[in-house]
Amino acid sequence: MFGIIDNQAGIVTDIYASYPIRLIGNGDPSQEADKLGLNTEHVWPKTPQILLK
């Protein structure tokens, strides 16, 4: 996600606060973004448990 989809010339921007971070390509893009204060904990929609049964 951070490596390709949301990465615009090395910049990934938080969709809620418009907080940009610059990825330097040092390992896993998701781990690098997390270390820089950006995570996707509440970005990806969750399926209600009732639908999974």
Backbone torsions as a table, in degrees:
resi	resn	phi	psi	omega
1	MET	NA	-55.0	-179.3
2	PHE	-75.9	-22.8	-178.3
3	GLY	-77.6	-30.4	-175.3
4	ILE	-128.8	-59.6	-170.4
5	ILE	-62.8	-52.7	-175.0
6	ASP	-95.6	2.3	-176.2
7	ASN	-90.4	116.2	177.4
8	GLN	-115.2	95.7	-179.2
9	ALA	56.6	40.2	176.4
10	GLY	89.2	-2.6	179.6
11	ILE	-108.4	129.8	174.6
12	VAL	-119.4	131.2	-175.9
13	THR	-116.6	131.7	176.5
14	ASP	-60.9	131.1	-175.2
15	ILE	-75.7	-17.6	-179.0
16	TYR	-92.9	-47.1	-173.8
17	ALA	-105.6	0.1	-177.3
18	SER	56.7	33.7	179.6
19	TYR	-84.8	111.4	-178.8
20	PRO	-89.3	145.9	171.0
21	ILE	-129.5	153.5	177.4
22	ARG	-108.9	120.4	176.5
23	LEU	-86.6	135.7	-178.8
24	ILE	-102.6	2.5	177.8
25	GLY	78.0	30.3	-177.9
26	ASN	-99.2	77.6	178.7
27	GLY	94.9	-152.2	-178.5
28	ASP	-65.7	122.1	-178.6
29	PRO	-59.1	-35.2	179.7
30	SER	-67.7	-40.5	178.0
31	GLN	-69.2	-38.4	177.8
32	GLU	-63.8	-44.3	178.6
33	ALA	-62.6	-40.8	178.8
34	ASP	-61.5	-42.9	178.9
35	LYS	-63.8	-26.5	179.8
36	LEU	-92.0	6.6	173.7
37	GLY	95.9	13.4	-180.0
38	LEU	-118.1	125.6	177.3
39	ASN	-136.8	170.5	-176.4
40	THR	-115.2	24.3	-176.1
41	GLU	-54.7	-40.3	-177.7
42	HIS	-114.8	12.5	-178.7
43	VAL	-87.4	-42.3	-177.4
44	TRP	-80.3	127.6	-178.9
45	PRO	-62.7	142.4	178.6
46	LYS	-101.7	139.1	177.0
47	THR	-82.7	129.5	177.2
48	PRO	-56.8	139.0	-177.0
49	GLN	-57.3	-30.5	-178.5
50	ILE	-62.4	-29.4	-179.8
51	LEU	-78.9	-18.3	-178.4
52	LEU	-84.1	-11.5	-176.4
53	LYS	-87.3	NA	NA
